[in-house]
Amino acid sequence: MQFNDTQTSAMTAAGLNLIAQALTIYDADLRLVLCNAPFQQMFNLPPAFVTPGASFQETIGHLAQGGEYGDVTDVEAFVAERVVQARAFEPHYMERTRANGRTISVEGSPLPQGGWVTVYTDISRTKQQEALLRARSDALSGQVIAHAEELAATNRELAAMNSALEEAKRQLTLSEARTRLTTEMMPAHIAHVDAQGRYTYSNRRLYAVMPGRPTELVGRTIREILGPQAHDSITPSLTQAYAGKQSIVEFTDEASARRIRGAFTPDNNGGVYILSMDVTEETQNRTALQQTRRRESAAQVISGLAHDFSNLLTIILGLQSRLGRIDALPAAAGPLIEGTLAAARRGGTLLSTIADMTGARTLRPAATLIDSLLSDLSLLAKPTLPKAVELRINNLMPDHPVLLDSGLVQDGLLNLILNARDACGMAGVITLEARLVHDTWIEFVLQDNGPGFSASALEHGCAPFFTTKGAEGSGLGLPMVYDMTKSAGGDLRLSNTPTGAQVTMRLPYRIAVPATTGLVLLVEDADDLRALVRDMLMGMGHSVIEASSADEATALLADLPDISLILSDIQLVGEATGLDLAQRLGPDAPPLVLMTSLPVDDALFLKAQTLAPVLRKPFDTDDLTALITPEGIAAQ
């Protein structure tokens, strides 16, 4: 018969309660882990002091104030001395006479993980027998022998009990080790803080969720570990948990540029359990999906309006053209007709811009070298600038390809440069810097030395049709850049510096699959499609080995160490998917590219984006080449 951990714990507790001796187990933080019923009965303790988590210091204080240790003049000093002795974790044995006249022995043994097991035995009867033996040893030799035999029997019982206690201690140690190993393997930070906000437990995974934080937290306060900014972000939710109500919060950790989700659960003893996860990629994908849905909703509304408005503009243009061909009109009518025609044509251009902004547009991320992108951008932008306006571009990004839709990014940056040009007038300096933020974001920061953004521009600059250029502006430039950025899972921020305006564009940092012409493992269950993709890969100079399921691919990876790239469909025959294959890969596995025809809002598609680059079907050789190597971009 198999027992689970709960059944085993219950059986262990029941067995310990049958032992006549009192037993306690305290952890390294001097908190009660376990005690049996005889312990509470021996010292007549209230329930609060026999509940797991009870403080050793408070328990000793309670006993000292109740007279357990006789006349103690300075209880606080007495308790402090006992705590120091306890933290030494040294094996010890002592005997003492209690205030009620009973004599007990106290034997303590340290645990491998810190803390100790203590056994309390009432030896009053044994002491009485020893006194009797000393007083009447000559006259009671027969009784001495009888008592000796009784003591021997008692010693045998104690030896059996000690064996049981050793086994219980071993089981507790193993259980604690299994629990800690399980929590430390989880991709999340699990911790507990007491009522003062001080850590009492941590699975030492905070550094993986919030890089730069320490691993050893126990004994330190949560504000000290997180820092003022992050702590202030969670304070309302943490306060709610201290009040007895579970809460969840999401915030951006400025120190690591990560998006963090924290769950706080009260422990009903004044403290709080904490679960923290890095949800940066999830947030990026959610942002992109939300922006796509907004664009779809806007497109549905605008499509009908644009159709009707286009018809009206067509009628206006036609009638004005006919009006202009009438010879009998006075000379003053000519400029009015031309003005009307120009306004109508501007309306048509505006409609086209709106259609571009809200129409269906699929992001096509490809392997992109930031240095090449900025070099091309400079060639495009400089001819549009006045001679006295200088463009300075500084690239601080690592020199390896990243996944970006380079065309849209370049269009967005060019739009920002032209806005900065208009702000500078005939003379000024425009600075564009590209940098990596905590291996999480690609950040483009554009600054100018113009007058800066007005208060209304800072508030409404990304809203459609807001413009500070009067009749010269459409009010759609920044909104289009904002839309592109959000659709990619990034963010766009407007601000002012002491010398002018600043626009910060952040896009997710995703390293592109490195270029390779080695052996490619192609995983696709459709025979005709697999043959087509195989021909594409071989045409690019690759050798190809094929599999139709994730299990077959896993076996091939184990047997063939020379595979340099894996290209797998997400949906495969069998129970395992391409996502399962991705999660089976170890840290030394070859790069992986996933392909799919699923829509961008499908749960499997969103999950795939967090695991590997995703190639949307249908695709051709150029699309595949662009995703694998930056050199392929030139062929598109």
C-alpha positions as CSV (number, residue, x, y, z in Angstrom):
1,M,0.0,0.0,0.0
2,Q,1.3,3.4,-0.9
3,F,0.9,6.5,1.3
4,N,1.1,10.1,0.3
5,D,2.9,12.8,2.3
6,T,-0.3,13.9,4.1
7,Q,-1.0,10.3,5.3
8,T,2.6,9.8,6.3
9,S,2.6,13.0,8.3
10,A,-0.7,12.1,10.0
11,M,0.6,8.6,10.9
12,T,3.9,10.1,12.2
13,A,2.0,12.6,14.4
14,A,-0.2,9.8,15.8
15,G,2.8,7.6,16.5
16,L,4.6,10.5,18.4
17,N,1.5,11.2,20.5
18,L,1.6,7.6,21.8
19,I,5.2,8.1,23.2
20,A,5.2,8.8,26.9
21,Q,8.0,11.3,26.6
22,A,7.5,14.9,25.5
23,L,9.0,15.8,22.1
24,T,9.6,19.0,20.2
25,I,11.3,19.9,16.8
26,Y,12.3,23.5,16.2
27,D,13.8,24.8,12.9
28,A,16.8,27.0,12.3
29,D,14.8,30.1,12.8
30,L,13.7,28.9,16.3
31,R,10.1,28.2,15.1
32,L,8.2,25.2,16.2
33,V,7.9,22.5,13.4
34,L,6.3,19.7,15.4
35,C,5.5,18.6,19.0
36,N,3.5,15.8,20.5
37,A,0.6,15.9,23.0
38,P,2.7,14.9,26.1
39,F,4.8,18.1,25.5
40,Q,1.7,20.3,25.9
41,Q,0.4,18.2,28.9
42,M,3.8,18.2,30.7
43,F,4.1,22.0,30.7
44,N,0.4,22.9,30.6
45,L,0.9,25.1,27.5
46,P,-1.9,27.1,25.7
47,P,-2.6,26.1,22.1
48,A,-0.7,29.1,20.7
49,F,2.6,27.6,22.0
50,V,2.1,24.2,20.5
51,T,1.1,25.4,17.0
52,P,3.7,25.0,14.2
53,G,5.4,28.4,13.8
54,A,5.3,29.2,17.5
55,S,8.4,31.1,18.7
56,F,10.9,29.3,20.9
57,Q,11.7,32.7,22.5
58,E,8.1,33.4,23.4
59,T,7.6,29.9,24.7
60,I,10.6,30.1,27.1
61,G,9.3,33.5,28.2
62,H,5.9,32.1,29.0
63,L,7.4,29.2,31.0
64,A,9.8,31.4,32.9
65,Q,7.0,33.9,33.9
66,G,4.9,30.9,35.0
67,G,7.6,29.7,37.5
68,E,8.8,26.7,35.5
69,Y,12.4,27.6,36.2
70,G,11.9,28.7,39.7
71,D,12.6,32.3,40.9
72,V,13.9,34.1,37.8
73,T,14.7,37.8,38.7
74,D,15.4,39.0,35.1
75,V,13.1,37.0,32.8
76,E,14.3,38.9,29.7
77,A,18.0,38.2,30.3
78,F,17.1,34.6,31.1
79,V,15.2,34.1,27.9
80,A,18.0,35.8,25.8
81,E,20.6,33.4,27.3
82,R,18.4,30.4,26.4
83,V,18.0,31.7,22.8
84,V,21.8,32.1,22.4
85,Q,22.3,28.5,23.7
86,A,19.6,27.2,21.4
87,R,21.1,28.9,18.3
88,A,24.4,27.1,19.0
89,F,22.7,23.8,18.0
90,E,25.0,21.7,20.2
91,P,24.0,18.2,21.4
92,H,23.2,18.4,25.1
93,Y,21.7,16.5,28.1
94,M,20.6,17.9,31.4
95,E,18.5,17.1,34.4
96,R,16.5,19.6,36.5
97,T,13.9,19.7,39.2
98,R,10.8,21.6,38.2
99,A,8.8,24.1,40.4
100,N,6.2,21.3,41.1
101,G,8.9,19.0,42.5
102,R,9.1,16.7,39.6
103,T,12.5,15.9,38.0
104,I,12.9,15.8,34.2
105,S,15.8,15.1,31.8
106,V,16.2,17.2,28.7
107,E,18.1,15.7,25.7
108,G,18.7,17.7,22.5
109,S,20.1,16.6,19.2
110,P,20.8,19.0,16.2
111,L,19.3,18.4,12.7
112,P,21.4,18.5,9.5
113,Q,19.4,21.4,8.0
114,G,19.6,23.5,11.3
115,G,17.3,23.3,14.3
116,W,17.0,20.4,16.7
117,V,14.9,17.6,18.2
118,T,14.4,17.7,22.0
119,V,13.1,14.9,24.2
120,Y,11.8,15.6,27.8
121,T,11.5,12.6,30.2
122,D,9.9,12.6,33.6
123,I,12.6,10.8,35.7
124,S,11.1,11.5,39.1
125,R,10.5,7.8,39.9
126,T,14.0,6.9,38.8
127,K,15.5,9.6,41.1
128,Q,13.4,8.3,44.0
129,Q,14.6,4.8,43.4
130,E,18.2,6.0,43.3
131,A,17.8,7.8,46.6
132,L,16.2,4.7,48.1
133,L,19.0,2.6,46.9
134,R,21.6,4.9,48.4
135,A,19.8,5.0,51.8
136,R,19.0,1.3,52.2
137,S,21.5,-0.5,50.0
138,D,22.7,-2.8,52.8
139,A,19.2,-3.8,54.0
140,L,17.5,-4.0,50.7
141,S,19.8,-6.0,48.5
142,G,16.9,-8.0,47.2
143,Q,15.0,-4.9,46.4
144,V,18.1,-3.4,44.7
145,I,18.2,-6.3,42.4
146,A,14.4,-5.9,41.6
147,H,14.8,-2.2,41.1
148,A,17.9,-2.8,38.9
149,E,15.9,-5.2,36.8
150,E,13.0,-2.6,36.5
151,L,15.5,0.0,35.5
152,A,17.0,-2.3,32.9
153,A,13.5,-2.8,31.5
154,T,12.9,0.9,31.5
155,N,16.2,1.5,29.6
156,R,15.1,-1.1,27.0
157,E,11.9,0.8,26.5
158,L,13.8,4.1,26.3
159,A,16.1,2.6,23.7
160,A,13.1,1.5,21.6
161,M,11.6,5.0,21.9
162,N,14.9,6.6,20.9
163,S,15.0,4.4,17.8
164,A,11.5,5.5,16.9
165,L,12.5,9.2,17.5
166,E,15.6,8.8,15.3
167,E,13.4,7.4,12.5
168,A,10.9,10.2,12.9
169,K,13.8,12.7,12.7
170,R,15.1,11.1,9.6
171,Q,11.7,11.1,7.9
172,L,11.2,14.8,8.8
173,T,14.6,15.7,7.4
174,L,13.9,13.9,4.2
175,S,10.5,15.5,3.9
176,E,12.0,18.9,4.4
177,A,14.7,18.3,1.8
178,R,12.1,17.1,-0.8
179,T,9.9,20.2,-0.1
180,R,12.9,22.6,-0.5
181,L,14.1,20.9,-3.6
182,T,10.7,21.1,-5.2
183,T,10.3,24.8,-4.4
184,E,13.8,25.6,-5.6
185,M,13.1,24.0,-9.0
186,M,10.0,26.1,-9.6
187,P,10.4,29.0,-12.1
188,A,9.0,31.4,-9.5
189,H,10.0,33.0,-6.2
190,I,8.2,31.4,-3.1
191,A,8.7,33.1,0.2
192,H,7.1,33.9,3.6
193,V,7.4,37.1,5.6
194,D,6.3,37.6,9.2
195,A,4.1,40.4,10.6
196,Q,7.1,42.8,10.6
197,G,7.8,42.2,6.9
198,R,10.9,40.1,7.6
199,Y,11.6,37.0,5.5
200,T,11.3,33.7,7.4
201,Y,11.6,31.5,4.3
202,S,12.7,31.8,0.7
203,N,13.3,29.2,-2.1
204,R,16.2,31.4,-3.2
205,R,14.8,32.1,-6.7
206,L,14.2,35.8,-6.3
207,Y,17.3,36.6,-8.4
208,A,15.8,34.6,-11.3
209,V,12.6,36.6,-11.2
210,M,14.1,40.0,-10.4
211,P,17.8,40.0,-11.5
212,G,20.2,41.8,-9.2
213,R,18.5,40.8,-6.0
214,P,20.3,38.6,-3.4
215,T,19.6,34.9,-2.9
216,E,19.9,34.8,0.9
217,L,16.8,36.7,2.3
218,V,15.9,35.1,5.6
219,G,16.1,37.6,8.4
220,R,16.1,40.6,6.1
221,T,13.1,42.9,5.5
222,I,11.2,42.8,2.2
223,R,11.6,46.6,1.7
224,E,15.4,46.2,2.1
225,I,15.5,43.4,-0.5
226,L,13.1,44.9,-3.1
227,G,14.1,48.5,-2.7
228,P,11.8,51.5,-2.1
229,Q,10.3,51.7,-5.7
230,A,9.3,48.0,-6.0
231,H,8.2,47.9,-2.4
232,D,6.0,50.9,-2.8
233,S,4.4,49.2,-5.9
234,I,3.3,46.2,-3.8
235,T,2.5,47.9,-0.5
236,P,-1.3,48.2,-1.1
237,S,-1.6,44.5,-2.0
238,L,0.8,43.4,0.8
239,T,-1.2,45.5,3.3
240,Q,-4.4,43.8,2.1
241,A,-2.9,40.4,2.7
242,Y,-1.8,41.4,6.2
243,A,-5.5,42.3,6.8
244,G,-6.5,38.7,5.9
245,K,-7.5,39.0,2.2
246,Q,-5.6,37.4,-0.7
247,S,-4.4,39.8,-3.3
248,I,-2.5,39.9,-6.7
249,V,-0.6,42.8,-8.2
250,E,1.4,43.4,-11.4
251,F,4.2,46.1,-11.5
252,T,7.3,47.0,-13.5
253,D,10.5,46.6,-11.6
254,E,12.6,49.6,-12.7
255,A,15.8,48.0,-11.5
256,S,15.5,45.1,-13.9
257,A,12.9,46.4,-16.5
258,R,10.9,43.2,-15.8
259,R,7.2,42.9,-15.5
260,I,6.4,41.1,-12.2
261,R,3.2,39.5,-10.9
262,G,3.0,39.0,-7.1
263,A,0.4,36.9,-5.3
264,F,0.0,37.5,-1.5
265,T,-1.8,35.0,0.7
266,P,-2.3,35.5,4.5
267,D,-1.0,32.7,6.7
268,N,-3.6,33.4,9.5
269,N,-0.8,33.9,12.0
270,G,0.1,37.5,11.1
271,G,2.4,36.7,8.2
272,V,2.1,36.4,4.4
273,Y,3.1,33.8,1.8
274,I,4.4,35.4,-1.4
275,L,4.6,33.9,-4.9
276,S,6.4,36.1,-7.5
277,M,6.7,35.4,-11.3
278,D,8.4,37.1,-14.2
279,V,5.5,37.8,-16.7
280,T,7.5,40.1,-19.0
281,E,7.0,38.0,-22.2
282,E,3.4,37.3,-21.3
283,T,2.8,41.0,-20.9
284,Q,4.5,41.8,-24.2
285,N,2.3,39.2,-26.0
286,R,-0.8,40.4,-24.2
287,T,-0.1,44.0,-25.2
288,A,0.4,43.0,-28.8
289,L,-2.9,41.1,-28.8
290,Q,-4.8,43.9,-27.2
291,Q,-3.5,46.4,-29.8
292,T,-4.4,44.0,-32.6
293,R,-8.0,43.7,-31.3
294,R,-8.3,47.5,-30.9
295,R,-7.1,47.9,-34.5
296,E,-9.7,45.3,-35.7
297,S,-12.5,47.1,-33.8
298,A,-11.4,50.5,-35.2
299,A,-11.2,49.0,-38.7
300,Q,-14.7,47.7,-38.5
301,V,-16.0,51.1,-37.6
302,I,-13.8,53.1,-40.0
303,S,-14.3,50.9,-42.9
304,G,-18.0,51.8,-43.3
305,L,-17.4,55.5,-42.7
306,A,-14.5,55.6,-45.1
307,H,-16.6,54.0,-47.8
308,D,-19.3,56.6,-47.5
309,F,-16.9,59.5,-47.1
310,S,-14.9,58.3,-50.1
311,N,-18.1,58.4,-52.2
312,L,-18.9,62.0,-51.0
313,L,-15.3,63.1,-51.8
314,T,-15.6,61.6,-55.2
315,I,-18.8,63.5,-55.9
316,I,-17.3,66.7,-54.6
317,L,-14.2,66.3,-56.8
318,G,-16.3,65.5,-59.8
319,L,-18.7,68.5,-59.3
320,Q,-15.9,70.9,-58.7
321,S,-14.0,69.8,-61.8
322,R,-17.2,70.3,-63.9
323,L,-17.7,73.7,-62.2
324,G,-14.2,74.7,-63.1
325,R,-14.8,74.0,-66.8
326,I,-17.7,76.5,-67.0
327,D,-16.5,79.5,-68.9
328,A,-19.1,82.0,-67.6
329,L,-17.8,81.9,-64.0
330,P,-16.2,85.1,-62.6
331,A,-12.5,85.1,-62.2
332,A,-12.8,85.1,-58.4
333,A,-14.4,81.6,-58.5
334,G,-11.2,79.9,-59.8
335,P,-9.2,80.1,-56.5
336,L,-12.3,78.9,-54.6
337,I,-12.7,75.9,-56.8
338,E,-9.0,75.0,-56.5
339,G,-9.2,75.4,-52.7
340,T,-12.2,73.0,-52.6
341,L,-10.4,70.5,-54.8
342,A,-7.2,70.7,-52.7
343,A,-9.3,70.1,-49.5
344,A,-11.1,67.2,-51.0
345,R,-7.8,65.6,-52.2
346,R,-6.4,66.1,-48.7
347,G,-9.4,64.3,-47.3
348,G,-8.7,61.4,-49.6
349,T,-5.1,61.3,-48.5
350,L,-6.2,61.3,-44.8
351,L,-8.6,58.4,-45.5
352,S,-5.7,56.4,-47.0
353,T,-3.6,57.1,-43.9
354,I,-6.4,56.0,-41.6
355,A,-6.9,52.8,-43.7
356,D,-3.1,52.1,-43.4
357,M,-3.3,52.6,-39.7
358,T,-6.4,50.4,-39.0
359,G,-6.2,47.9,-41.9
360,A,-5.0,44.3,-41.6
361,R,-1.2,44.2,-41.1
362,T,0.8,41.2,-40.0
363,L,4.1,41.8,-38.3
364,R,6.9,39.9,-40.0
365,P,9.9,39.8,-37.6
366,A,13.1,38.9,-39.3
367,A,16.7,38.6,-38.2
368,T,17.9,42.2,-38.1
369,L,21.2,43.8,-37.4
370,I,20.5,47.1,-35.5
371,D,23.7,48.6,-37.0
372,S,22.4,48.0,-40.5
373,L,18.9,49.3,-39.7
374,L,20.3,52.5,-38.3
375,S,22.7,53.0,-41.2
376,D,19.9,52.7,-43.7
377,L,17.7,55.0,-41.6
378,S,20.5,57.6,-41.7
379,L,20.6,57.5,-45.5
380,L,16.8,58.0,-45.6
381,A,16.6,60.8,-43.0
382,K,19.6,63.1,-43.7
383,P,18.4,64.3,-47.1
384,T,15.2,65.5,-45.5
385,L,16.9,67.7,-42.9
386,P,17.9,71.3,-43.3
387,K,21.7,71.9,-43.5
388,A,21.8,73.3,-40.0
389,V,20.0,70.4,-38.4
390,E,22.5,67.6,-37.4
391,L,21.4,64.0,-36.9
392,R,23.6,62.0,-34.5
393,I,23.0,58.2,-34.3
394,N,24.7,56.1,-31.5
395,N,24.3,52.3,-31.5
396,L,25.1,50.6,-28.2
397,M,23.4,47.3,-29.0
398,P,25.3,44.0,-29.1
399,D,26.5,43.0,-32.6
400,H,24.2,40.1,-33.3
401,P,20.9,39.8,-35.1
402,V,17.6,40.4,-33.3
403,L,14.0,39.6,-34.3
404,L,12.3,42.8,-35.6
405,D,10.0,43.9,-38.4
406,S,12.7,46.2,-39.7
407,G,10.5,47.9,-42.2
408,L,8.0,49.0,-39.6
409,V,10.6,50.0,-37.1
410,Q,12.5,52.0,-39.6
411,D,9.3,53.8,-40.7
412,G,8.5,54.6,-37.1
413,L,11.9,56.0,-36.3
414,L,11.9,58.0,-39.5
415,N,8.5,59.5,-38.5
416,L,10.0,60.5,-35.1
417,I,13.0,62.1,-36.8
418,L,10.8,64.1,-39.1
419,N,8.7,65.3,-36.1
420,A,12.0,66.3,-34.3
421,R,13.1,68.2,-37.5
422,D,9.9,70.2,-37.5
423,A,10.4,71.0,-33.8
424,C,14.0,72.2,-34.3
425,G,13.1,74.5,-37.3
426,M,16.1,75.5,-39.4
427,A,18.8,74.6,-36.9
428,G,19.3,72.1,-34.1
429,V,20.6,68.7,-33.1
430,I,18.6,65.4,-33.2
431,T,20.1,62.4,-31.3
432,L,19.0,58.8,-31.7
433,E,20.5,56.1,-29.4
434,A,19.8,52.4,-29.5
435,R,20.6,50.4,-26.4
436,L,19.9,47.1,-24.6
437,V,17.9,47.3,-21.3
438,H,18.5,44.4,-18.9
439,D,18.4,41.8,-21.7
440,T,14.7,42.5,-21.9
441,W,14.1,45.5,-24.2
442,I,15.6,47.2,-27.2
443,E,15.3,50.8,-26.4
444,F,15.4,53.6,-29.1
445,V,15.7,57.1,-27.4
446,L,15.3,60.1,-29.7
447,Q,16.0,63.6,-28.4
448,D,16.0,67.1,-29.9
449,N,16.9,70.5,-28.7
450,G,13.6,72.1,-29.7
451,P,11.0,73.6,-27.4
452,G,9.9,70.3,-26.0
453,F,6.4,68.8,-25.7
454,S,3.6,71.0,-24.4
455,A,1.6,69.7,-21.4
456,S,-1.3,68.8,-23.8
457,A,1.1,67.0,-26.2
458,L,2.5,64.9,-23.4
459,E,-1.0,63.9,-22.4
460,H,-2.6,63.4,-25.9
461,G,0.4,63.1,-28.3
462,C,-0.3,59.4,-29.1
463,A,-4.1,60.0,-29.6
464,P,-5.3,60.0,-33.3
465,F,-5.8,63.5,-34.9
466,F,-4.0,65.4,-32.2
467,T,-1.5,67.8,-33.8
468,T,0.4,70.9,-32.9
469,K,1.2,71.7,-36.6
470,G,-2.2,73.2,-37.4
471,A,-3.4,72.6,-41.0
472,E,0.0,71.1,-41.9
473,G,-0.4,68.1,-39.6
474,S,-2.7,65.1,-39.8
475,G,-2.3,64.0,-36.2
476,L,-1.6,60.4,-37.3
477,G,2.2,60.3,-37.2
478,L,2.8,59.5,-33.5
479,P,-0.4,57.3,-33.3
480,M,0.9,55.1,-36.1
481,V,4.3,54.8,-34.4
482,Y,2.5,54.0,-31.1
483,D,0.3,51.4,-32.9
484,M,3.4,49.7,-34.4
485,T,5.2,49.6,-31.1
486,K,2.2,48.2,-29.1
487,S,1.5,45.6,-31.9
488,A,5.0,44.3,-31.4
489,G,4.5,44.1,-27.6
490,G,6.5,47.2,-26.8
491,D,5.8,50.7,-25.4
492,L,6.2,54.3,-26.5
493,R,6.8,57.2,-24.0
494,L,6.9,61.0,-24.5
495,S,8.8,63.2,-22.1
496,N,10.9,66.4,-21.9
497,T,14.6,66.8,-21.0
498,P,16.2,70.1,-19.9
499,T,17.2,70.7,-23.6
500,G,14.1,69.6,-25.5
501,A,11.7,66.7,-26.3
502,Q,12.4,63.0,-25.8
503,V,10.6,59.9,-27.3
504,T,11.5,56.5,-25.9
505,M,10.5,53.4,-28.0
506,R,10.9,50.0,-26.3
507,L,10.6,46.8,-28.3
508,P,11.0,43.2,-26.9
509,Y,14.6,41.9,-27.1
510,R,14.6,38.6,-28.9
511,I,17.8,37.1,-30.3
512,A,17.4,35.8,-33.8
513,V,18.4,32.2,-34.7
514,P,22.1,32.3,-35.7
515,A,23.0,31.6,-39.3
516,T,23.7,28.0,-40.2
517,T,24.2,25.8,-43.2
518,G,24.5,22.5,-41.2
519,L,22.2,19.7,-40.5
520,V,18.5,20.8,-40.0
521,L,15.9,18.6,-38.2
522,L,12.6,19.2,-39.9
523,V,9.5,18.2,-37.8
524,E,6.3,18.2,-39.8
525,D,3.5,15.6,-40.0
526,A,2.0,16.6,-43.4
527,D,4.0,14.8,-46.1
528,D,3.5,17.3,-48.9
529,L,4.3,20.3,-46.7
530,R,7.4,18.5,-45.3
531,A,8.6,17.9,-48.8
532,L,8.1,21.5,-49.8
533,V,10.0,22.9,-46.7
534,R,12.7,20.3,-47.2
535,D,13.3,21.6,-50.7
536,M,13.5,25.2,-49.4
537,L,16.1,24.2,-46.8
538,M,18.2,22.2,-49.2
539,G,18.0,25.1,-51.7
540,M,19.5,27.3,-48.9
541,G,22.5,24.9,-48.5
542,H,21.3,22.8,-45.6
543,S,21.3,19.1,-45.1
544,V,17.9,17.9,-43.8
545,I,16.7,15.0,-41.6
546,E,13.0,14.6,-41.1
547,A,10.6,13.6,-38.3
548,S,6.8,13.6,-38.2
549,S,6.3,13.7,-34.4
550,A,7.8,15.3,-31.3
551,D,8.7,11.9,-29.9
552,E,10.5,10.9,-33.1
553,A,12.4,14.2,-33.1
554,T,13.4,13.7,-29.5
555,A,14.9,10.3,-30.4
556,L,16.8,11.8,-33.3
557,L,18.2,14.6,-31.2
558,A,19.5,12.0,-28.7
559,D,21.3,10.0,-31.5
560,L,22.5,12.9,-33.7
561,P,24.7,15.4,-31.8
562,D,25.5,17.4,-35.0
563,I,22.1,18.9,-35.6
564,S,22.5,22.7,-35.9
565,L,18.9,23.8,-36.3
566,I,15.4,22.5,-35.5
567,L,12.4,23.7,-37.6
568,S,9.1,22.3,-36.1
569,D,5.4,22.7,-36.7
570,I,3.5,23.5,-33.5
571,Q,0.6,21.0,-34.2
572,L,1.9,17.5,-34.7
573,V,0.5,13.9,-34.7
574,G,0.4,12.2,-31.3
575,E,-0.1,13.7,-27.9
576,A,3.1,15.8,-27.9
577,T,3.2,19.2,-29.7
578,G,6.0,21.3,-31.0
579,L,5.7,23.2,-27.7
580,D,6.4,20.0,-25.8
581,L,9.4,19.5,-28.0
582,A,10.6,23.0,-27.2
583,Q,10.3,22.4,-23.5
584,R,12.2,19.1,-23.7
585,L,15.3,20.8,-25.1
586,G,18.2,21.4,-22.7
587,P,20.4,24.4,-22.5
588,D,22.9,23.0,-25.0
589,A,20.3,22.1,-27.6
590,P,20.4,23.6,-31.1
591,P,18.3,26.7,-31.9
592,L,14.6,26.1,-32.6
593,V,12.2,27.8,-34.9
594,L,8.4,27.0,-34.7
595,M,6.0,27.3,-37.6
596,T,2.2,27.5,-37.6
597,S,-0.9,28.7,-39.4
598,L,-2.7,29.4,-36.1
599,P,-4.0,33.0,-35.6
600,V,-2.0,35.4,-33.5
601,D,-4.5,35.4,-30.7
602,D,-4.6,31.6,-30.3
603,A,-3.3,30.4,-26.9
604,L,-0.8,28.0,-28.6
605,F,0.6,30.8,-30.7
606,L,1.0,33.1,-27.7
607,K,2.7,30.3,-25.8
608,A,5.0,29.5,-28.7
609,Q,6.2,33.2,-28.9
610,T,7.6,32.8,-25.4
611,L,9.6,29.7,-26.4
612,A,11.1,30.3,-29.8
613,P,10.9,32.5,-33.0
614,V,7.6,31.7,-34.8
615,L,7.2,31.5,-38.6
616,R,3.7,32.2,-39.9
617,K,2.3,30.0,-42.6
618,P,2.1,30.5,-45.5
619,F,5.8,31.4,-46.0
620,D,8.3,31.2,-48.8
621,T,12.1,30.8,-49.0
622,D,12.7,34.5,-48.4
623,D,10.6,34.5,-45.2
624,L,12.5,31.4,-43.9
625,T,15.8,32.9,-44.9
626,A,15.0,36.2,-43.2
627,L,14.2,34.5,-40.0
628,I,17.4,32.4,-39.9
629,T,20.0,34.9,-41.2
630,P,20.2,38.7,-41.5
631,E,21.8,38.3,-44.9
632,G,18.5,37.0,-46.2
633,I,16.8,40.3,-45.7
634,A,18.5,41.7,-48.7
635,A,16.8,39.1,-50.9
636,Q,13.3,40.2,-49.9
